[in-house]
Structure formats: C-alpha cells, structure tokens
Amino acid sequence: MDRPLRWLAIALALFVANAQADSSVPAAPRVSASTWLLADFDSGARLAAHDAGRRVAPASLTKLMTAYLLFEKLRSGKWMLGEQINVSPRAAAQRGARIFLVPGQSVPAETLLQGMIVRSANDATLALVEHVAENERAFVLEMNHKADEFGLHGTHFVNATGLDAAGHYSTADDLLILASRLLRDFPEQYRRFAVREFAYQELKQYNRNALLWRDSSVDGIKTGRTQQAGFCLIASASRNGMRLIAVVLGAADEAGRVSASEQLLDYGFRHFETRLVMQGGEPATRVRVWMGEASELPLGLERPLFVTLPRGQHAQLHTRFDVGQLLTAPIAAGERVGFLGVALGDKPIAQVPLIALSAVDTGNILQRAFDRIQLWAQ
C-alpha cells in the first residue's frame, strides 16, 4: 500500500474502531480462529481484527506471494502459459497437496499454474518455481525482497509452497496487504482464484475454498492448512460494488475457517458501506499560480479516494481543500502542493495529498512583472 493510502487506511481504521463503540454499530462477531482481520479492499479500512499483527505459520497462503512473482514474470515475458515444463524429481516428490506429477514428464505451464492456484498443489508450484528461477532458494530470495518492498515487516519466507519450516511466518496484516496487491496489480489473473475444479490426467480435483460454492459473492482467494498453521482462509467477496477481504488464520478445522469467514464478511456488508469520494487523476479544484506561463493550476488526487463508514453516515461526510501557501512557478506535474481534508461532521478523518495535474513553467519577463504588480497591490 502506498504511503498516503496507508495513512488514510490507518486513520479510517481508527475512526471505524471509534464508531464500533457506538450503539449504532454492533461489535464484531467472536470467531473461532487464533488471528483474523476484516478490511475493505478499496479504502483499505480495517473493520474488525483480532491479534492481526502476530506472526504465525501462513501455510499455503504463502502461494499468494509465489503467484504474485510468477504473474510479474509472466507479464514481463520471462515465461509463457503455452510452454512445456519438465518436472524435476524434487518437484514430483513434494509433500502435501499435489496433482501427482511424474519426474521427467512435460506439462503445460498453464496446467501447473491452475494446479497451484485451484488445488494448491505443491508439486505444480515447485515445478513452476524451478522453471522461472535458478532454484527454489533463489526464488525465495525474490519473495523476501518483494515482501520488504511491500512493507511486510512481519513476514519471512523459507519456501515457495507454505510447508511448515523454522523462520517461515507472516501476519494477518501482511497477508491482507499481499492479497490486496495481487487483486489490484493483476486483475486479469485474479479470475483464476474463483475456478472451482481442476482436472489433470483424468483426475478431477476441487478448489478447497468451500465459500465458492456457498456464497455467490465470493470469488477467491486462497486456503491453507498445515500442522503449525491450522486451517486458514483469505476470502474476498464483492456485493453491490463493495469488496471486502477476510483473513482467518489458525482455525481448528475446515468448518471453523469457513464459518469465521462467513461471519466476518456478513458483518462487514451488513454494517458498513464504501463510497467513492473523489476520482483520481481528474481536476478536483483549481488554484492561482504566480510567476508562471499559466495563471491557473488544476489539482487532484493520484488515485481514487474511497471511504468506508458505518451505514447511513456518508451524508455527514465532507471534504475541504488546503493549499495553504502562495504557489509560484515552476511547478512540476505530480508535485504535491496541498491536502484534501476528509471529515465526518466536525471530526477529521484523514488528509490526502493534492497533486498538480499539469506542469506550469516559469513565465516570461512580462508575465512575471504583471504578477508582481498584482501581488504588491493586494
């Protein structure tokens, strides 16, 4: 999450926490899992959480980072879905979920990708990883580098599959950020996480995310289970244009992770709503610029601004523009020149940077002289 949006999400989370203390918003459900988190995808607002910063074994939720790097390499042309991949003995011997690959056989890359995503197959995962990197160790270095880039300070990977290992851990907070980046950066690939079944060599296997059958609004994302991690699930659902993500870690069994996810998603959709406050990249206001070749500068946001509030409270939301200084050329496009203030009634929620949507170069000598006269006369 970029820094301005990270601070906005923190501010909105604090507001939502205060709002939950009001009688108008019931307390979050008490779900049976060791750590969990519910958040809105567009605004980033955390709606409910329990021990979300605690480091735990992430099981196959690890494969979200594996998938992210594979999608990056696919987009850059380092591998192709149609190419054939030879299966190594090490890949075929992987423990846990498998699609039962055989050493030495040649398998289409897209088949392996679907096996990894739909079935969470460790053999398919390692076959892909070994194909796009020198070996799994080299790929894991890339995973940890990407975790640092995303600011996942509670995460460290030891393998690409999610098998239990010393020093292999993550947090609900970090997994939310990772899942959100996957959805945002690769929307064309995200559809794969909603596929319910997968067939390979006449053996049909099913997606372990039971919510795909129970709730039509759920379209992903990933399950996980190991002895250390327990039963885990990151579920994403979209209803009436609002997308929520529930992260549930350490449930006691399959029914527990499904029930916990259902309860959290239903709670969020029932009691909160997300609305677009301002579109990104479009003029939100215009301000006077002095000493420039142009006298007016359009200001806006880098990206769309969404705000999540308890239902019925958006009518009290208002914004204000704060430039707070005399703007003089030159000004570069994208330069931050002020803030958009967001408040609910008289309660400030957040400040989001306003940027210049176009550049203004220094004016000629006549333009500058005319502006100096105007400033002197004020």
N, C-alpha and C positions, 0 to 999 in steps of 0.2 A: 504494500500500500504506500503511495507517495506521501511525503511528509505533510502537506496541507490537509490531505484527506485523512491521514492518520490522526491528526489533532482534532479534526472535526468529528471523527468517529469516537474519540475519547470523550469529547465534550457532550456528544449526543448520548453516549452510554451513561455518563454521569446524570444527564437530565432524565433519561428513562429510569435510572435507579431511583431518583427522587420521585418520579411520577408513580412508580410502583408502590411507594409508601402511602399514596392517596387511596381513598376507598374506591375511586373510580377505576383503578387497575388492580385486579386480583394478584396475589403473589404467584410467582411461577410454580408450576407443578413440582412436586418432590419425586424425582425419577430415580430409578434404581440403577445407578452407574457411579463409578468412582470419580469421574470428572466429566463435565459436559458444558456445552455452550450453545446458545441460540443467537443468531445475528441476521440482520437484513443485508442482502447482497449489495444493493445499490448504494445505500447510505453508509454502510459499514457499522451501523449502530448495534451494539450488543444489547439484546433484550433481556437475557437471563443467562446466568452462568453459575457454575459451582467448581471451585478449585481448578479453574481453566489454565492456570499457569504452571501446574505441577507436571514435572517430567515423568512420562510413562512410556512403556513399550508401545509403539504405534502399529505393530503387526503389518498387514498388507496395505494399510493406509500409506505406508512408505511408497507404494507404487504410484501415488499421485505425483511425487517428485520425479520418479522414473519416467512416467508418462510425459511430464512437462518437458524434460530434456529430450526425450525421443521426438516429441512434436516440434521442438525447436530445430532439431537436426533434420527432420523431415521437411520442414519449411525451407531450410537453407539448402536442400538438395543433397545432403550427405548420405541419405539412403532413400529408397523408393518403395512404395507399398507393393509394387508388382514384382520386385526382385525376389530371387530364391535365396534362402539362407540355409547353410549346412549346420546341422545340430551337433554340438560337441558332446562327448561323453559326460563332461561335467554338467552341462545344461540338462541332459536327459536324466541325470541322477538326482536332480533337486528334490528335496523333501517337500511335503505339504501338498497344496492343490496343484494338480497337473492336468495336462491334456494328453499325457502318455506319449511323449516324443521318443523316438528311437535314435541312438547315436548313428551319425553318418547320413541320415535321411535329409532330403532337401525339401524345405517347407516355404510357401509364400510368406513374405514378410507381413502382409496384412492379416493372414491367418494367425500368426503369432501375436500380433497386436490385439486382435479380438480375443484371443485366448487369455492374454494378460489382463485385459480390462473386464471382460464379461465373466470369465471363470476365475480370475485372479491366479492364473496358473504360473507357478514358479519356474517350471521348465521353459515355458514360452518366454517369460520375462528375461531369463538369463541368456537364452539364445539370441534375443534382440540386442541385449546389452553387449554381449561379446561381439556382435556384428558391427555395432556402431562405435565401439571403443576398443582400445588395445586389449583390455580385460575388465573384469568387474571392479577391480581395485581402482583403475583409472577412472571408470565411470562414477564410482562413489566419491572420488575427489571432486568431480564436477558437481555432484549432488550437494556436497557440503559447501562448495563455493557459491552455488545458487542460493542455498539457504542463507548464507551470510549476506548475499546481495539483497534478498527479500527481508532481511532483518529478523530472521527466525532464530533468535538468540537462545531459545530453549530446545533447539533441535540439533541432533548429530546423527549421521547415518554411518553404518558399518557395512551394510549390504544393500542391494537394489531390490530385494524381494520382500523384506519385512520379517524374516525369520529372527527369532529372539537371539540377541547377542549382547555381550557386555559393551556398554557405551553407545548402544543404539536406542535413541529415545526422541520424543517430541512432546508437544503440549497441545491441548485443545485450541489455545490461542493461535499457535503457529500453524496448526493444520487448517484452521479457518482461513488464514491469510493465503496459504498454499492453494486450497480449494478455490478461493475467490480468484486468484491469479490464473488458475487453469481455465476457469469459466470465461474470464474476461479476455485473456490473451489468445485462446484457441476455441472460439465458439463453434468453428466448423468441425472440430474434433469431439467436442463435448457430447454430441449426439450418440457417440459410441457407448457412453455410460448408461444409456437408457435401454440398450439391447437386452432382451430377456433371456435369450437362449443362444447357444453356440454349438455347432456340430463339427466334429473333426473325425475323419476316418470312421464314419457311420456311428459314432458315439455322440449322442446329444447330451449336452450339459447345460445347466441353468445358472443364471445370474443369482448370486447369493443374497442380493438386496431384495428381501421379500416385499418391501414397500412398493416396488414397481408393479406388483400385482394388486396390492391392497388400496393404493391411493393413486388415482389418475393424474394428480398434480405433481407427483414425484417423478423426476427424470434423471436421477443419479443420487449419490455419486459412487461411493465405494464402501465395501465391507472389509473387515479384518478380524482375524482370530488366531491367537497363539496362547500357549500356557501362561506366559507372563502378562500378556495384554488383556486377556479375557475376550469378550465379544465386543467389537467396535463397529461403528457405522457413522459415516458422514452422509446425511441425506439432504438433498436440495429439492425444493418444491416451488412452483410458481402458480399463484392464484390471483386472478384479476389484475395482472400486471405487477404484482408484488412477489419478489423472490426471497425466500428465507433459506438459511443453511443451519442445520442442526448437527453438532459434533457430539457424539456419545462414545465415551471410552470406558472400558472396564466393566461392562455389564456382565451379569452372571451367566447368561445363556442367550440363545437366539431370540426367544420371545422377549427377553428383557431389553435388548437393544432396539428391537422393533417398537415395542411399547413406549420406551423412553423417547424415541424419535417422533413417534406419532403425537405424544402428549405435548412435546415442545413445539412442534410445527403448528398444531391446532391452537395452542395458547397464543403463539405469535400472530397468526392470521386473525384470530378472534378479537384480540385486544389492541392491535396496533395497525397503523396504515402508513405507507410510504408514498410520498408525492414528490414530483419534480418541482423544485423551487425555481431553478434557473438553468437554461440550456448553456452548454459550454461552447466557446468559440464564436458566440454571437454578441453583438453590442447590447450591453445592459444599461449603459449610461454614456454620456459624452461630457468631456471636460475641456476647459480652456487651456491652451498651451501657448506659452510666450516664447518669443525669440525664434520661432520656427517658420518653416516654409508653409506650414498649415497652422491654423489657429485653433483647430478642434481635434480632439483625440477620442476615438471610441474605446471604451473599456469593457471587459467582460471576464469570464472565468475560463480557466484552462480546460475544464471538463464539466459535464453536467453536475449540478448540485441536487442531491436527493436528501430529504429529511424524513425520518421516521418518528412518529409521535403516537401517543395513545389516541385511539379513535375518537373523533369529534373535536379534537383540539387544533386542527390545522387552520381553522378560521381565525385563531388568535395569533398566528404566525405572521411576522412582518420582517422586512429587511431594510437596511439603510446603507448608503454608500459613504465611505470615509476616505477621502484622498488626503486631506489634512496638510497640504503643502502646495506651494506655488510650483507648477510644472513648467520647466523650461527645456527647450530643445538643446541638444539632440536626445531623443527617446527611442530606444530600440523596440522592435516588435517582440512581445513576450516579456518585456520588463515589468516587474511588479511595482505598481505606483500607488496602491491603496488597498483597502479591505472592503469586503461585503460583510456587514454585521447581520447576524441571524438571531432573532429573539422571539420568545413566546410571551406575549403581553409585555411586561416590563422586565422579564427575566432573560438576560443574554444567554445564548446557547453556544455560539461559535463565531469566529471570524475567518473568512476565506479570502485569500489574496485576489485582488483585482489586477489584471494584466493589460498592457497596451496591446490592442488587436492589430495595430499597424505602426509603422515607424514614422517618426517626424524628424527630418533633418534640420539642421540649423538654417535659419532664413538668411536672405541676403542683407546687405547693409541697410537698405531702406526699410525692410520689414522689421529688422531689429530696432532701428531708430524709432519707428512708429510705435512699437510696443513699449519702448522705454518712456515715451511721452505719455502713453496711456497709463502706465504704472505710476508715473510721477503725479499724474492728475488725480489718481484715486485717493 
